[in-house]
Amino acid sequence: MMVPRFWKELASIHGRSIAIYLGVGFIVAVHWLTFYASIKLSNASIAATCMAFTSLFTAFFEPLVTRRAFDSREIFFGLAIIPGVALLVGGTPAQMRTGLALGVLSAFLFAIFSILNKRFIDRGAALTITGIDMASGAVCLSIIGPMSPLGPVFVVPGRHDAMLLLALALACTLLPFALSLVALRHLSAFTTALVLNMEPVYAIVLAILIFREQQQLSPGFYAGVVIILAVVFSHPLLTAASSAGGRSDPIL
């Protein structure tokens, strides 16, 4: 929002569109809260793996919001992760199930705001939409954050933590968010959601190396992760093969 171009482009956006982006920003804020609550109540591996459910939610809700036909491939791949979900839940310690549920809710919210951004992406520039979403999210967090039952949301960080948080905010939040909006101009929300499924891979590897989280989770959990990732990564391969053959499988 400190970039002059943001204010210039903001003036050209219709008031109704700004209201929509503000609403999307609220959903983004709740997604953040549920995601980090999932980490707090379970662990990083579980919270990140739950984000793979975004593809399932997107397959069913994107056609409704963007007013396009349902794609049988997306429905199939969305349903195919259910066995993985069953193993995932069964392999999660009982005391972490609340965190797992919040992780699934976080994935649902991620799918919803991604779909809404796809639906209304053409009404503004990616940088401007990012600024509106982030501003709305910051205000919402300031309001609902103190109500969190998980303890204080706002803590004054030390210099070292402040630098790390600044790097996370700019390099790992604002920049990826803006780039995802640019991608949504050319790809469906479902396709962009598939990219998110690399997150469990990174998170689980880092969690094992840094936090030794493999000691908290059973082999069933990792079997579920393998099934989920195998399903979502096979989607682009089969889609490419289908496109090369000139086939299309929309339903409705």
LUMGURO-573859 format. One record per residue (C-alpha): residue number from 1; x negated, y, z; residue in three letters. Coordinates in steps of 0.2 Angstrom, whole numbers, plus 5000, padded with zeros to 4 digits. Layout:
REM LUMGURO-573859
pos NUM X X Y Y Z Z code Ala
...
END
This chain:
REM LUMGURO-573859
pos 1 X 5000 Y 5000 Z 5000 code Met
pos 2 X 4985 Y 5011 Z 5001 code Met
pos 3 X 4983 Y 5010 Z 4982 code Val
pos 4 X 4990 Y 5025 Z 4973 code Pro
pos 5 X 4996 Y 5014 Z 4959 code Arg
pos 6 X 5008 Y 5006 Z 4972 code Phe
pos 7 X 5018 Y 5022 Z 4976 code Trp
pos 8 X 5019 Y 5026 Z 4957 code Lys
pos 9 X 5026 Y 5010 Z 4953 code Glu
pos 10 X 5037 Y 5009 Z 4968 code Leu
pos 11 X 5046 Y 5025 Z 4962 code Ala
pos 12 X 5051 Y 5016 Z 4946 code Ser
pos 13 X 5059 Y 5001 Z 4955 code Ile
pos 14 X 5078 Y 5001 Z 4957 code His
pos 15 X 5084 Y 5003 Z 4975 code Gly
pos 16 X 5093 Y 4986 Z 4974 code Arg
pos 17 X 5078 Y 4977 Z 4969 code Ser
pos 18 X 5068 Y 4985 Z 4983 code Ile
pos 19 X 5081 Y 4979 Z 4995 code Ala
pos 20 X 5079 Y 4961 Z 4988 code Ile
pos 21 X 5060 Y 4962 Z 4990 code Tyr
pos 22 X 5063 Y 4968 Z 5008 code Leu
pos 23 X 5074 Y 4953 Z 5011 code Gly
pos 24 X 5061 Y 4941 Z 5003 code Val
pos 25 X 5048 Y 4949 Z 5015 code Gly
pos 26 X 5059 Y 4944 Z 5030 code Phe
pos 27 X 5059 Y 4926 Z 5024 code Ile
pos 28 X 5040 Y 4927 Z 5021 code Val
pos 29 X 5038 Y 4933 Z 5039 code Ala
pos 30 X 5049 Y 4919 Z 5046 code Val
pos 31 X 5039 Y 4906 Z 5036 code His
pos 32 X 5023 Y 4913 Z 5044 code Trp
pos 33 X 5030 Y 4911 Z 5061 code Leu
pos 34 X 5036 Y 4893 Z 5058 code Thr
pos 35 X 5020 Y 4888 Z 5050 code Phe
pos 36 X 5009 Y 4894 Z 5064 code Tyr
pos 37 X 5021 Y 4887 Z 5077 code Ala
pos 38 X 5020 Y 4870 Z 5068 code Ser
pos 39 X 5001 Y 4871 Z 5070 code Ile
pos 40 X 5003 Y 4876 Z 5088 code Lys
pos 41 X 5015 Y 4862 Z 5092 code Leu
pos 42 X 5007 Y 4849 Z 5082 code Ser
pos 43 X 4990 Y 4852 Z 5073 code Asn
pos 44 X 4983 Y 4859 Z 5057 code Ala
pos 45 X 4984 Y 4842 Z 5047 code Ser
pos 46 X 5003 Y 4840 Z 5050 code Ile
pos 47 X 5007 Y 4858 Z 5047 code Ala
pos 48 X 4998 Y 4858 Z 5030 code Ala
pos 49 X 5005 Y 4842 Z 5025 code Thr
pos 50 X 5022 Y 4848 Z 5028 code Cys
pos 51 X 5020 Y 4861 Z 5014 code Met
pos 52 X 5020 Y 4847 Z 5002 code Ala
pos 53 X 5039 Y 4847 Z 5005 code Phe
pos 54 X 5040 Y 4863 Z 4995 code Thr
pos 55 X 5041 Y 4854 Z 4979 code Ser
pos 56 X 5056 Y 4844 Z 4985 code Leu
pos 57 X 5065 Y 4859 Z 4990 code Phe
pos 58 X 5060 Y 4869 Z 4975 code Thr
pos 59 X 5066 Y 4855 Z 4963 code Ala
pos 60 X 5084 Y 4856 Z 4970 code Phe
pos 61 X 5086 Y 4875 Z 4973 code Phe
pos 62 X 5076 Y 4883 Z 4959 code Glu
pos 63 X 5088 Y 4879 Z 4946 code Pro
pos 64 X 5103 Y 4886 Z 4956 code Leu
pos 65 X 5094 Y 4902 Z 4960 code Val
pos 66 X 5085 Y 4905 Z 4943 code Thr
pos 67 X 5101 Y 4899 Z 4933 code Arg
pos 68 X 5092 Y 4886 Z 4923 code Arg
pos 69 X 5096 Y 4868 Z 4920 code Ala
pos 70 X 5091 Y 4854 Z 4932 code Phe
pos 71 X 5076 Y 4844 Z 4927 code Asp
pos 72 X 5077 Y 4826 Z 4930 code Ser
pos 73 X 5058 Y 4824 Z 4931 code Arg
pos 74 X 5058 Y 4837 Z 4946 code Glu
pos 75 X 5073 Y 4828 Z 4954 code Ile
pos 76 X 5064 Y 4811 Z 4952 code Phe
pos 77 X 5047 Y 4818 Z 4959 code Phe
pos 78 X 5056 Y 4827 Z 4973 code Gly
pos 79 X 5065 Y 4811 Z 4979 code Leu
pos 80 X 5050 Y 4800 Z 4976 code Ala
pos 81 X 5041 Y 4808 Z 4991 code Ile
pos 82 X 5054 Y 4801 Z 5003 code Ile
pos 83 X 5044 Y 4785 Z 5007 code Pro
pos 84 X 5029 Y 4796 Z 5011 code Gly
pos 85 X 5040 Y 4807 Z 5022 code Val
pos 86 X 5045 Y 4792 Z 5032 code Ala
pos 87 X 5028 Y 4786 Z 5034 code Leu
pos 88 X 5022 Y 4803 Z 5039 code Leu
pos 89 X 5035 Y 4805 Z 5053 code Val
pos 90 X 5032 Y 4787 Z 5059 code Gly
pos 91 X 5013 Y 4791 Z 5060 code Gly
pos 92 X 5016 Y 4807 Z 5070 code Thr
pos 93 X 5015 Y 4806 Z 5089 code Pro
pos 94 X 5032 Y 4809 Z 5097 code Ala
pos 95 X 5025 Y 4824 Z 5106 code Gln
pos 96 X 5021 Y 4832 Z 5089 code Met
pos 97 X 5038 Y 4829 Z 5081 code Arg
pos 98 X 5044 Y 4847 Z 5085 code Thr
pos 99 X 5029 Y 4854 Z 5076 code Gly
pos 100 X 5033 Y 4843 Z 5061 code Leu
pos 101 X 5051 Y 4849 Z 5060 code Ala
pos 102 X 5045 Y 4867 Z 5060 code Leu
pos 103 X 5032 Y 4863 Z 5047 code Gly
pos 104 X 5046 Y 4856 Z 5036 code Val
pos 105 X 5056 Y 4872 Z 5039 code Leu
pos 106 X 5041 Y 4882 Z 5035 code Ser
pos 107 X 5040 Y 4873 Z 5018 code Ala
pos 108 X 5059 Y 4876 Z 5015 code Phe
pos 109 X 5056 Y 4895 Z 5018 code Leu
pos 110 X 5041 Y 4895 Z 5007 code Phe
pos 111 X 5051 Y 4887 Z 4993 code Ala
pos 112 X 5065 Y 4899 Z 4995 code Ile
pos 113 X 5055 Y 4915 Z 4994 code Phe
pos 114 X 5045 Y 4908 Z 4980 code Ser
pos 115 X 5061 Y 4905 Z 4970 code Ile
pos 116 X 5068 Y 4922 Z 4974 code Leu
pos 117 X 5051 Y 4930 Z 4968 code Asn
pos 118 X 5053 Y 4920 Z 4952 code Lys
pos 119 X 5071 Y 4926 Z 4950 code Arg
pos 120 X 5066 Y 4944 Z 4952 code Phe
pos 121 X 5048 Y 4945 Z 4947 code Ile
pos 122 X 5052 Y 4955 Z 4931 code Asp
pos 123 X 5059 Y 4970 Z 4941 code Arg
pos 124 X 5042 Y 4976 Z 4947 code Gly
pos 125 X 5023 Y 4974 Z 4946 code Ala
pos 126 X 5015 Y 4960 Z 4956 code Ala
pos 127 X 5005 Y 4973 Z 4967 code Leu
pos 128 X 5020 Y 4983 Z 4971 code Thr
pos 129 X 5031 Y 4967 Z 4975 code Ile
pos 130 X 5017 Y 4961 Z 4986 code Thr
pos 131 X 5016 Y 4978 Z 4995 code Gly
pos 132 X 5035 Y 4978 Z 4998 code Ile
pos 133 X 5035 Y 4960 Z 5004 code Asp
pos 134 X 5020 Y 4962 Z 5016 code Met
pos 135 X 5027 Y 4978 Z 5023 code Ala
pos 136 X 5044 Y 4970 Z 5026 code Ser
pos 137 X 5036 Y 4955 Z 5034 code Gly
pos 138 X 5025 Y 4966 Z 5045 code Ala
pos 139 X 5040 Y 4975 Z 5052 code Val
pos 140 X 5050 Y 4959 Z 5054 code Cys
pos 141 X 5035 Y 4951 Z 5064 code Leu
pos 142 X 5034 Y 4967 Z 5075 code Ser
pos 143 X 5053 Y 4965 Z 5079 code Ile
pos 144 X 5055 Y 4946 Z 5081 code Ile
pos 145 X 5037 Y 4942 Z 5086 code Gly
pos 146 X 5039 Y 4947 Z 5105 code Pro
pos 147 X 5054 Y 4935 Z 5106 code Met
pos 148 X 5044 Y 4920 Z 5102 code Ser
pos 149 X 5045 Y 4906 Z 5115 code Pro
pos 150 X 5027 Y 4901 Z 5111 code Leu
pos 151 X 5019 Y 4915 Z 5120 code Gly
pos 152 X 5012 Y 4932 Z 5115 code Pro
pos 153 X 5011 Y 4935 Z 5096 code Val
pos 154 X 5001 Y 4951 Z 5097 code Phe
pos 155 X 4984 Y 4950 Z 5105 code Val
pos 156 X 4971 Y 4963 Z 5103 code Val
pos 157 X 4956 Y 4954 Z 5095 code Pro
pos 158 X 4938 Y 4956 Z 5099 code Gly
pos 159 X 4926 Y 4963 Z 5085 code Arg
pos 160 X 4922 Y 4946 Z 5078 code His
pos 161 X 4939 Y 4940 Z 5078 code Asp
pos 162 X 4945 Y 4956 Z 5070 code Ala
pos 163 X 4933 Y 4954 Z 5056 code Met
pos 164 X 4939 Y 4936 Z 5053 code Leu
pos 165 X 4957 Y 4942 Z 5053 code Leu
pos 166 X 4953 Y 4955 Z 5041 code Leu
pos 167 X 4945 Y 4943 Z 5029 code Ala
pos 168 X 4960 Y 4931 Z 5031 code Leu
pos 169 X 4972 Y 4945 Z 5028 code Ala
pos 170 X 4964 Y 4952 Z 5012 code Leu
pos 171 X 4956 Y 4937 Z 5004 code Ala
pos 172 X 4967 Y 4923 Z 5010 code Cys
pos 173 X 4984 Y 4931 Z 5011 code Thr
pos 174 X 4986 Y 4947 Z 5001 code Leu
pos 175 X 4976 Y 4942 Z 4986 code Leu
pos 176 X 4983 Y 4924 Z 4984 code Pro
pos 177 X 5000 Y 4931 Z 4986 code Phe
pos 178 X 4998 Y 4944 Z 4972 code Ala
pos 179 X 4990 Y 4931 Z 4961 code Leu
pos 180 X 5005 Y 4919 Z 4964 code Ser
pos 181 X 5017 Y 4932 Z 4958 code Leu
pos 182 X 5007 Y 4934 Z 4942 code Val
pos 183 X 5007 Y 4916 Z 4940 code Ala
pos 184 X 5026 Y 4916 Z 4942 code Leu
pos 185 X 5028 Y 4927 Z 4927 code Arg
pos 186 X 5022 Y 4912 Z 4916 code His
pos 187 X 5026 Y 4896 Z 4927 code Leu
pos 188 X 5041 Y 4889 Z 4936 code Ser
pos 189 X 5042 Y 4890 Z 4955 code Ala
pos 190 X 5041 Y 4871 Z 4955 code Phe
pos 191 X 5025 Y 4871 Z 4945 code Thr
pos 192 X 5017 Y 4884 Z 4956 code Thr
pos 193 X 5023 Y 4874 Z 4972 code Ala
pos 194 X 5013 Y 4859 Z 4965 code Leu
pos 195 X 4997 Y 4869 Z 4967 code Val
pos 196 X 5001 Y 4871 Z 4985 code Leu
pos 197 X 5000 Y 4852 Z 4987 code Asn
pos 198 X 4981 Y 4854 Z 4987 code Met
pos 199 X 4982 Y 4863 Z 5004 code Glu
pos 200 X 4985 Y 4846 Z 5014 code Pro
pos 201 X 4969 Y 4839 Z 5006 code Val
pos 202 X 4959 Y 4854 Z 5011 code Tyr
pos 203 X 4967 Y 4856 Z 5028 code Ala
pos 204 X 4965 Y 4837 Z 5033 code Ile
pos 205 X 4947 Y 4837 Z 5028 code Val
pos 206 X 4943 Y 4853 Z 5037 code Leu
pos 207 X 4953 Y 4847 Z 5052 code Ala
pos 208 X 4944 Y 4831 Z 5053 code Ile
pos 209 X 4927 Y 4840 Z 5052 code Leu
pos 210 X 4931 Y 4854 Z 5064 code Ile
pos 211 X 4944 Y 4848 Z 5076 code Phe
pos 212 X 4942 Y 4829 Z 5075 code Arg
pos 213 X 4961 Y 4827 Z 5072 code Glu
pos 214 X 4959 Y 4810 Z 5064 code Gln
pos 215 X 4959 Y 4804 Z 5083 code Gln
pos 216 X 4977 Y 4811 Z 5085 code Gln
pos 217 X 4986 Y 4803 Z 5070 code Leu
pos 218 X 4989 Y 4785 Z 5065 code Ser
pos 219 X 4985 Y 4776 Z 5049 code Pro
pos 220 X 5003 Y 4778 Z 5044 code Gly
pos 221 X 5002 Y 4796 Z 5044 code Phe
pos 222 X 4988 Y 4796 Z 5031 code Tyr
pos 223 X 4997 Y 4783 Z 5021 code Ala
pos 224 X 5012 Y 4795 Z 5020 code Gly
pos 225 X 5000 Y 4809 Z 5015 code Val
pos 226 X 4993 Y 4798 Z 5001 code Val
pos 227 X 5010 Y 4794 Z 4994 code Ile
pos 228 X 5016 Y 4812 Z 4994 code Ile
pos 229 X 5000 Y 4818 Z 4986 code Leu
pos 230 X 5001 Y 4804 Z 4973 code Ala
pos 231 X 5019 Y 4808 Z 4968 code Val
pos 232 X 5016 Y 4827 Z 4966 code Val
pos 233 X 5000 Y 4826 Z 4957 code Phe
pos 234 X 5007 Y 4813 Z 4945 code Ser
pos 235 X 5020 Y 4826 Z 4940 code His
pos 236 X 5009 Y 4837 Z 4929 code Pro
pos 237 X 5001 Y 4822 Z 4920 code Leu
pos 238 X 5018 Y 4814 Z 4916 code Leu
pos 239 X 5025 Y 4831 Z 4911 code Thr
pos 240 X 5011 Y 4834 Z 4899 code Ala
pos 241 X 5013 Y 4817 Z 4891 code Ala
pos 242 X 5031 Y 4820 Z 4889 code Ser
pos 243 X 5028 Y 4837 Z 4881 code Ser
pos 244 X 5016 Y 4830 Z 4869 code Ala
pos 245 X 5029 Y 4817 Z 4864 code Gly
pos 246 X 5041 Y 4831 Z 4861 code Gly
pos 247 X 5054 Y 4825 Z 4874 code Arg
pos 248 X 5064 Y 4835 Z 4886 code Ser
pos 249 X 5073 Y 4828 Z 4901 code Asp
pos 250 X 5085 Y 4842 Z 4908 code Pro
pos 251 X 5101 Y 4837 Z 4915 code Ile
pos 252 X 5117 Y 4847 Z 4917 code Leu
END
